[in-house]
Amino acid sequence: MKDKIKLKVILIAIFTLIIILSCILFVYNPNIKTADAFSNATNVGSQSTNLGELMLAGYDTTGTGKIFDAEVFWPLVSLVTGLSNPTANSLQSWNTVRTASQFRSANSANSSRDLSVTINGLSWTPTYLSYNNKNEPILTFWLSTNTISDKWNSAYQNSIGAYPSNMYGTSWMRASVLNNGGSYAATYNATSLTAVSQSTSSAWKNYTMDKTTAVGGTSIKEFLEVPDNMSWQHSQSAKTSAAQAYDFNNDSLDSGGSYDAAHNYYTNATVNKTGYQAWKNDTLWLPSVAEVGCTAGETGLWKTSANQRASSTYSWLRSAV
């Protein structure tokens, strides 16, 4: 099905972000919180059009090769592409970018509400349709609601160190919580990284582990793209897309923040540190300020709505000052 349809999904999990009204992000708040994209599960139903469960029952274990429910898949494709009758052929060599704002416009029959879809029993909201370096269409999803709490990093220190505390690539969140595996920095000035394996008991095993290693043999990892294969993950800017005074660390794979020299240990220098790009081949990762935005109106690279941002709650981002 992947070869025929070539529509992959990026599943970007949002857990807990610490955000204040001025949109300066403090990722090391000692309080552990849970958060949603929408403010709560009830609001997903009232503020979005849920298209239903995307995955067929028993997918990957049926032996039929059928993964997605066509009655959910194709209406979703139609709304995000703007094509009234999309086909596999019309998705070949995709080179068009469409945002959540355009998804809402296409959903005019339902009061131009945001979209949501259920994947493995969890609600996700589509935010951005783009393409990878092979011109295959890539649809980004942001987790709508969540009840899991955890920490962004295992320790923090406002000093550059060998592995800065605000560097997402070597964070506990990236390696362990999101079940990408690899290694994390136990301290900001560790002499080496601490290895962590993927877990078959993780809530995210179906997104990060292939079906030969995931419990039950169910996995959609083969349909997920990685950041390294998308140009916009290499070059995004919070100043450009989210009306911020400066760029943030971890927004882009290829650059750091753009704060002043007095606070350089927060930003620019970390891009040259070992592990800064460690998330480039992950199949599940946190979004950035540049992507989601945080000001009034449709904002950020994705042009998210206030409902999707759930500005009255907390959310995890990879961006850091």
KAFEN-V476152 format. One record per residue. N is the residue number from 1. RES is the residue in three letters. PHI is phi in radians with two decimals (none if undefined). NEAR is the number of other C-alpha atoms within 10 Angstrom. D_CENTER is the distance of its C-alpha to the mean C-alpha in Angstrom with 2 decimals. Layout:
<<N RES PHI NEAR D_CENTER> <N RES PHI NEAR D_CENTER>>
//
This chain:
<<1 MET none 11 23.38> <2 LYS -1.05 10 20.78> <3 ASP -1.22 7 23.65> <4 LYS -1.39 11 24.92> <5 ILE -1.69 15 21.95> <6 LYS 0.93 19 19.54> <7 LEU -1.88 22 16.64> <8 LYS -1.76 20 13.64> <9 VAL -2.17 21 10.32> <10 ILE -1.81 24 6.87> <11 LEU -1.78 25 5.51> <12 ILE -1.86 20 2.17> <13 ALA -1.43 24 5.02> <14 ILE -2.08 26 6.77> <15 PHE -1.95 28 10.23> <16 THR -2.47 26 12.55> <17 LEU -2.16 26 12.87> <18 ILE -1.81 21 16.34> <19 ILE -2.38 20 17.09> <20 ILE -2.00 13 20.54> <21 LEU -1.07 10 21.92> <22 SER -1.39 9 22.36> <23 CYS 1.20 13 18.64> <24 ILE -1.52 17 19.43> <25 LEU -1.75 20 16.89> <26 PHE -1.91 15 18.61> <27 VAL -1.46 22 16.38> <28 TYR -2.00 19 19.49> <29 ASN -0.99 14 20.87> <30 PRO -1.19 11 22.94> <31 ASN -1.32 8 22.33> <32 ILE -1.66 13 19.86> <33 LYS -2.23 19 18.32> <34 THR -1.86 18 16.27> <35 ALA -2.76 25 14.22> <36 ASP -2.32 28 12.69> <37 ALA -1.26 30 11.00> <38 PHE -1.37 29 14.50> <39 SER -1.18 21 17.22> <40 ASN -2.87 16 18.32> <41 ALA -1.09 14 18.60> <42 THR -1.09 10 21.74> <43 ASN -1.19 15 20.25> <44 VAL -1.04 24 17.77> <45 GLY -1.22 14 21.01> <46 SER -1.53 11 22.87> <47 GLN -1.94 17 20.35> <48 SER -2.47 22 18.69> <49 THR -1.72 19 20.11> <50 ASN -1.51 20 19.01> <51 LEU -1.48 15 19.91> <52 GLY 1.92 17 20.27> <53 GLU -1.35 20 19.27> <54 LEU -1.32 20 18.01> <55 MET -1.61 20 19.28> <56 LEU -1.26 16 23.04> <57 ALA -1.07 14 24.79> <58 GLY 1.27 13 25.51> <59 TYR -1.01 18 23.36> <60 ASP 1.30 18 23.78> <61 THR -1.99 15 26.90> <62 THR -1.42 11 29.04> <63 GLY 1.39 8 29.99> <64 THR -1.58 8 29.89> <65 GLY 1.42 10 26.81> <66 LYS -1.60 16 25.44> <67 ILE -2.00 20 21.81> <68 PHE -1.78 17 20.68> <69 ASP -1.40 15 22.78> <70 ALA -1.05 13 24.14> <71 GLU -1.27 12 24.97> <72 VAL -1.82 18 21.34> <73 PHE -1.05 17 19.88> <74 TRP -1.24 17 22.26> <75 PRO -1.05 16 22.21> <76 LEU -1.10 21 18.42> <77 VAL -1.04 19 18.99> <78 SER -1.09 17 21.84> <79 LEU -1.22 19 20.04> <80 VAL -1.46 26 17.14> <81 THR -1.58 25 19.60> <82 GLY 1.42 16 22.51> <83 LEU -1.60 14 24.78> <84 SER -1.23 12 27.26> <85 ASN -2.34 11 27.93> <86 PRO -1.16 15 25.24> <87 THR -2.34 14 26.32> <88 ALA -1.03 11 25.22> <89 ASN -1.14 10 27.44> <90 SER -1.25 12 25.92> <91 LEU -1.71 19 22.50> <92 GLN -1.22 16 24.10> <93 SER 0.87 14 23.45> <94 TRP -1.25 19 20.89> <95 ASN -2.40 15 20.71> <96 THR -1.99 11 19.75> <97 VAL -1.83 16 16.83> <98 ARG -2.32 17 16.39> <99 THR -1.90 22 14.51> <100 ALA -1.06 25 14.03> <101 SER -1.09 21 17.50> <102 GLN -1.24 21 19.00> <103 PHE -1.10 25 17.56> <104 ARG -1.12 23 19.39> <105 SER -1.09 17 22.45> <106 ALA -1.18 21 22.57> <107 ASN -1.64 20 22.50> <108 SER -1.06 11 25.78> <109 ALA -1.16 9 27.57> <110 ASN -2.11 13 25.54> <111 SER 1.04 13 26.04> <112 SER 0.96 17 23.08> <113 ARG -1.37 21 20.68> <114 ASP -1.10 27 16.91> <115 LEU -1.73 25 15.91> <116 SER -2.57 25 14.60> <117 VAL -2.54 24 14.99> <118 THR -1.70 18 15.56> <119 ILE -2.27 17 14.34> <120 ASN 0.96 17 16.35> <121 GLY 1.48 11 17.48> <122 LEU -1.86 12 14.22> <123 SER -1.56 22 13.43> <124 TRP -2.24 24 10.33> <125 THR -1.93 26 10.60> <126 PRO -1.17 27 10.38> <127 THR -2.18 28 9.62> <128 TYR -2.79 25 10.47> <129 LEU -1.88 25 12.86> <130 SER -2.42 20 13.68> <131 TYR -2.69 23 15.29> <132 ASN -1.69 20 15.43> <133 ASN -1.27 11 18.51> <134 LYS -1.88 12 20.42> <135 ASN 1.06 16 19.95> <136 GLU -1.62 19 18.21> <137 PRO -1.15 24 16.14> <138 ILE -2.17 22 12.37> <139 LEU -1.83 24 10.75> <140 THR -1.61 22 7.13> <141 PHE -2.03 20 6.65> <142 TRP -2.06 26 5.61> <143 LEU -1.05 25 7.76> <144 SER -1.35 28 11.08> <145 THR -2.42 24 13.19> <146 ASN -2.80 20 13.49> <147 THR -2.11 10 16.59> <148 ILE -1.53 14 15.64> <149 SER -2.00 13 16.65> <150 ASP -2.93 16 16.61> <151 LYS -1.80 21 16.91> <152 TRP -1.30 27 14.76> <153 ASN -2.50 25 17.65> <154 SER -1.41 16 21.03> <155 ALA -2.82 16 23.10> <156 TYR -2.54 19 23.14> <157 GLN -2.72 13 25.71> <158 ASN -1.42 12 26.00> <159 SER -2.65 16 27.28> <160 ILE -1.09 19 26.00> <161 GLY 1.00 16 27.07> <162 ALA -1.30 17 26.39> <163 TYR -2.31 27 22.79> <164 PRO -0.87 29 21.82> <165 SER -1.09 29 20.39> <166 ASN -1.70 30 17.65> <167 MET -1.63 30 16.45> <168 TYR -1.09 29 12.99> <169 GLY -1.02 26 14.18> <170 THR -2.00 28 16.91> <171 SER -1.50 29 15.47> <172 TRP -1.09 25 16.23> <173 MET -1.00 23 12.75> <174 ARG -1.13 25 11.38> <175 ALA -1.39 27 14.51> <176 SER -1.77 22 15.74> <177 VAL -1.07 22 13.69> <178 LEU -1.46 26 10.74> <179 ASN 1.11 28 13.73> <180 ASN -1.41 25 13.08> <181 GLY 1.29 19 16.62> <182 GLY 1.86 18 18.42> <183 SER -2.68 21 19.65> <184 TYR -2.44 27 19.23> <185 ALA -1.60 27 21.64> <186 ALA -1.25 21 23.82> <187 THR -2.45 21 25.28> <188 TYR -1.18 22 24.68> <189 ASN -2.14 17 27.80> <190 ALA -1.13 14 27.74> <191 THR -1.44 12 29.91> <192 SER -2.76 13 27.48> <193 LEU -1.52 17 24.13> <194 THR -1.74 15 24.08> <195 ALA -1.30 13 23.04> <196 VAL -2.47 15 21.04> <197 SER -1.62 12 20.95> <198 GLN -1.20 20 18.56> <199 SER -2.02 20 19.84> <200 THR -1.34 16 20.92> <201 SER -1.75 10 20.92> <202 SER -1.18 17 17.25> <203 ALA -1.14 13 15.46> <204 TRP -1.93 20 12.81> <205 LYS -1.04 23 15.61> <206 ASN -1.23 21 15.30> <207 TYR -1.77 26 11.89> <208 THR -2.07 25 12.96> <209 MET -2.07 25 16.73> <210 ASP -1.32 16 18.90> <211 LYS -1.21 19 21.41> <212 THR -1.38 10 24.27> <213 THR -2.00 15 22.94> <214 ALA -1.28 20 20.94> <215 VAL -1.07 16 23.34> <216 GLY 1.49 13 24.81> <217 GLY 1.24 15 23.82> <218 THR -1.82 21 20.89> <219 SER -2.81 24 17.73> <220 ILE -2.06 22 15.47> <221 LYS -0.98 20 14.32> <222 GLU -1.14 15 16.69> <223 PHE -1.70 16 14.84> <224 LEU -1.73 19 11.48> <225 GLU -1.60 24 11.21> <226 VAL -2.01 18 10.53> <227 PRO -0.97 21 9.77> <228 ASP -1.06 17 13.53> <229 ASN -1.60 15 14.54> <230 MET -2.17 18 13.14> <231 SER -1.06 15 15.32> <232 TRP -1.25 17 13.09> <233 GLN -1.42 19 10.99> <234 HIS -1.60 17 14.51> <235 SER -2.40 12 15.99> <236 GLN -1.24 23 14.07> <237 SER -2.49 27 16.00> <238 ALA -1.17 27 15.73> <239 LYS -1.15 17 19.48> <240 THR -1.37 14 19.35> <241 SER -1.73 19 16.58> <242 ALA -2.16 25 16.42> <243 ALA 0.96 17 20.14> <244 GLN -1.67 20 19.91> <245 ALA -1.24 12 22.95> <246 TYR -2.71 17 21.26> <247 ASP -1.38 28 18.18> <248 PHE -1.93 28 16.18> <249 ASN -1.07 29 15.85> <250 ASN 1.31 32 12.74> <251 ASP -1.03 27 11.62> <252 SER -2.06 26 13.07> <253 LEU -1.15 22 13.95> <254 ASP -1.82 14 17.52> <255 SER -2.60 23 18.42> <256 GLY -1.75 26 18.57> <257 GLY -1.39 26 19.34> <258 SER -2.38 21 22.46> <259 TYR -1.39 18 24.26> <260 ASP -1.39 12 28.01> <261 ALA -1.06 10 29.92> <262 ALA -1.13 7 30.81> <263 HIS -2.03 13 27.21> <264 ASN -1.09 17 26.38> <265 TYR -1.17 19 25.56> <266 TYR -1.34 25 22.41> <267 THR -2.21 26 21.15> <268 ASN -0.86 20 22.65> <269 ALA -1.10 16 24.26> <270 THR -1.18 25 21.29> <271 VAL -1.11 19 20.13> <272 ASN -1.66 12 23.32> <273 LYS -1.51 16 22.83> <274 THR -1.03 15 22.48> <275 GLY 1.74 21 18.98> <276 TYR -1.03 24 17.13> <277 GLN -1.71 22 15.47> <278 ALA -1.06 19 15.20> <279 TRP -1.52 24 11.46> <280 LYS -1.13 17 12.24> <281 ASN -1.96 14 12.93> <282 ASP -1.34 21 10.32> <283 THR -1.79 24 9.05> <284 LEU -2.48 24 6.47> <285 TRP -2.70 26 4.87> <286 LEU -1.46 25 4.47> <287 PRO -1.39 20 4.39> <288 SER -2.06 25 8.10> <289 VAL -1.04 30 11.27> <290 ALA -1.03 25 11.99> <291 GLU -1.43 24 9.21> <292 VAL -1.46 25 9.63> <293 GLY 1.23 25 13.27> <294 CYS -2.74 27 15.58> <295 THR -1.92 18 18.98> <296 ALA -1.10 9 21.00> <297 GLY 1.51 11 20.63> <298 GLU -1.35 19 18.02> <299 THR -2.45 23 16.21> <300 GLY 1.35 25 13.59> <301 LEU -0.99 23 12.71> <302 TRP -1.49 24 11.32> <303 LYS 1.01 23 14.48> <304 THR -1.25 24 13.11> <305 SER -1.62 25 15.96> <306 ALA -1.09 19 17.26> <307 ASN -1.14 18 16.74> <308 GLN -1.15 26 13.01> <309 ARG -1.37 23 12.91> <310 ALA 0.77 19 15.57> <311 SER -1.09 20 17.22> <312 SER -1.53 14 19.70> <313 THR -2.10 18 17.40> <314 TYR -1.81 21 15.35> <315 SER -2.58 25 11.62> <316 TRP -1.46 25 9.98> <317 LEU -2.23 28 8.63> <318 ARG -1.52 26 9.24> <319 SER -1.09 27 11.84> <320 ALA -2.65 24 15.34> <321 VAL -1.85 22 18.94>>
//
